[in-house]
Amino acid sequence: MLQTKFPSQSETVMTEMVLPNDTNNLGNLMGGNLLHWMDICSAMAAGKHANTIAVTAAVDNVSFQHPIARGAIVTLRSRVTRAFNTSMEVYIEVFSETMASQEKLLTNTAYYTFVALGENGLPCPVPAIEPETEEDRRRFEGALRRRELRLVLSGRLKPSDTPALQALFKVD
Ligand SMILES: CC(C)(COP(=O)(O)OP(=O)(O)OC[C@H]1O[C@@H](n2cnc3c(N)ncnc32)[C@H](O)[C@@H]1OP(=O)(O)O)[C@@H](O)C(=O)NCCC(=O)NCCS
């Protein structure tokens, strides 16, 4: 059996080609189609980490900085940054390249939150994440304040219960 070791158990890479049906009237990839691919790629990372079905609970700050033209090759790379109780934060990057250039341009990044579901369809605990690289550690630490912010914005947490977020603004 051919085995390839990925840097992290959850890391997932997905490649697509932008076909005419994926585009808007300008001939560029439709934002909604990109979000669809991002959701699938992130769901695979979360599902592999949790070893169960994971559903999308939230998506943060997706911005579309560069159009992706018809015919481009789109590579998506996702990785779980931190697991909480039943939820996980996934960081995803999107790169585009043309057949001719073969140079990858970073076009989008986003954080997705997934919740693992058990066989009864209810949220179930997920294993903790051990950050491996310096970048993993930075994203792992930042995940706590991003979680507090998204839970405040979704009305699930009081702004006063956000120690990690408030620490950002503390001046000694
Ligand atoms: C996500 C879902 C399972 C959460 O169910 P729930 O009854 O609110 O469950 P809980 O209150 O126990 O929360 C479970 C986890 O979800 C997290 N969560 C719920 N809503 C969230 C949100 N808006 N943003 C971030 N995390 C969220 C909670 O923080 C909790 O995480 P933790 O256990 O790590 O602390 C439920 O809302 C759901 O099924 N949503 C639809 C999912 C779906 O269909 N996605 C596809 C989109 S079309």
Ligand as a Chemical Component Dictionary entry (heavy atoms), coordinates in Angstrom:
data_LIG
# 
_chem_comp.id                   LIG 
_chem_comp.type                 NON-POLYMER 
_chem_comp.pdbx_formal_charge   0 
_chem_comp.three_letter_code    LIG 
# 
loop_
_chem_comp_atom.comp_id 
_chem_comp_atom.atom_id 
_chem_comp_atom.alt_atom_id 
_chem_comp_atom.type_symbol 
_chem_comp_atom.charge 
_chem_comp_atom.model_Cartn_x 
_chem_comp_atom.model_Cartn_y 
_chem_comp_atom.model_Cartn_z 
_chem_comp_atom.pdbx_ordinal 
LIG C1  C1  C 0 -24.142 23.243 15.294 1  
LIG C2  C2  C 0 -25.210 22.567 16.164 2  
LIG C3  C3  C 0 -24.995 21.050 16.143 3  
LIG C4  C4  C 0 -25.029 23.084 17.592 4  
LIG O1  O1  O 0 -26.090 22.531 18.324 5  
LIG P1  P1  P 0 -26.482 23.109 19.780 6  
LIG O2  O2  O 0 -27.739 22.482 20.197 7  
LIG O3  O3  O 0 -26.386 24.584 19.754 8  
LIG O4  O4  O 0 -25.359 22.451 20.641 9  
LIG P2  P2  P 0 -24.551 23.022 21.861 10 
LIG O5  O5  O 0 -25.190 24.249 22.490 11 
LIG O6  O6  O 0 -24.274 21.840 22.718 12 
LIG O7  O7  O 0 -23.185 23.516 21.198 13 
LIG C5  C5  C 0 -22.336 22.557 20.628 14 
LIG C6  C6  C 0 -21.078 23.259 20.188 15 
LIG O8  O8  O 0 -21.380 24.108 19.091 16 
LIG C7  C7  C 0 -20.764 25.363 19.280 17 
LIG N1  N1  N 0 -21.529 26.339 18.541 18 
LIG C8  C8  C 0 -22.854 26.411 18.395 19 
LIG N2  N2  N 0 -23.172 27.479 17.638 20 
LIG C9  C9  C 0 -22.018 28.075 17.302 21 
LIG C10 C10 C 0 -21.688 29.231 16.527 22 
LIG N3  N3  N 0 -22.618 30.003 15.964 23 
LIG N4  N4  N 0 -20.385 29.558 16.391 24 
LIG C11 C11 C 0 -19.418 28.810 16.950 25 
LIG N5  N5  N 0 -19.665 27.695 17.696 26 
LIG C12 C12 C 0 -20.964 27.351 17.862 27 
LIG C13 C13 C 0 -20.840 25.566 20.784 28 
LIG O9  O9  O 0 -19.923 26.549 21.220 29 
LIG C14 C14 C 0 -20.469 24.168 21.263 30 
LIG O10 O10 O 0 -19.059 24.019 21.208 31 
LIG P3  P3  P 0 -18.223 23.332 22.413 32 
LIG O11 O11 O 0 -18.931 22.066 22.784 33 
LIG O12 O12 O 0 -16.886 23.053 21.825 34 
LIG O13 O13 O 0 -18.196 24.325 23.527 35 
LIG C15 C15 C 0 -26.638 22.916 15.675 36 
LIG O14 O14 O 0 -26.852 24.303 15.796 37 
LIG C16 C16 C 0 -26.880 22.483 14.259 38 
LIG O15 O15 O 0 -27.167 21.338 13.993 39 
LIG N6  N6  N 0 -26.790 23.447 13.313 40 
LIG C17 C17 C 0 -26.980 23.145 11.902 41 
LIG C18 C18 C 0 -25.685 22.583 11.311 42 
LIG C19 C19 C 0 -25.810 22.469 9.816  43 
LIG O16 O16 O 0 -26.774 21.980 9.308  44 
LIG N7  N7  N 0 -24.787 22.960 9.119  45 
LIG C20 C20 C 0 -24.820 23.053 7.716  46 
LIG C21 C21 C 0 -25.140 24.454 7.379  47 
LIG S1  S1  S 0 -26.333 24.689 6.160  48 
# 
loop_
_chem_comp_bond.comp_id 
_chem_comp_bond.atom_id_1 
_chem_comp_bond.atom_id_2 
_chem_comp_bond.value_order 
_chem_comp_bond.pdbx_ordinal 
LIG C1  C2  SING 1  
LIG C2  C3  SING 2  
LIG C2  C4  SING 3  
LIG C2  C15 SING 4  
LIG C4  O1  SING 5  
LIG O1  P1  SING 6  
LIG P1  O2  DOUB 7  
LIG P1  O3  SING 8  
LIG P1  O4  SING 9  
LIG O4  P2  SING 10 
LIG P2  O5  DOUB 11 
LIG P2  O6  SING 12 
LIG P2  O7  SING 13 
LIG O7  C5  SING 14 
LIG C5  C6  SING 15 
LIG C6  O8  SING 16 
LIG C6  C14 SING 17 
LIG O8  C7  SING 18 
LIG C7  N1  SING 19 
LIG C7  C13 SING 20 
LIG N1  C8  SING 21 
LIG N1  C12 SING 22 
LIG C8  N2  DOUB 23 
LIG N2  C9  SING 24 
LIG C9  C10 SING 25 
LIG C9  C12 DOUB 26 
LIG C10 N3  SING 27 
LIG C10 N4  DOUB 28 
LIG N4  C11 SING 29 
LIG C11 N5  DOUB 30 
LIG N5  C12 SING 31 
LIG C13 O9  SING 32 
LIG C13 C14 SING 33 
LIG C14 O10 SING 34 
LIG O10 P3  SING 35 
LIG P3  O11 DOUB 36 
LIG P3  O12 SING 37 
LIG P3  O13 SING 38 
LIG C15 O14 SING 39 
LIG C15 C16 SING 40 
LIG C16 O15 DOUB 41 
LIG C16 N6  SING 42 
LIG N6  C17 SING 43 
LIG C17 C18 SING 44 
LIG C18 C19 SING 45 
LIG C19 O16 DOUB 46 
LIG C19 N7  SING 47 
LIG N7  C20 SING 48 
LIG C20 C21 SING 49 
LIG C21 S1  SING 50 
# 
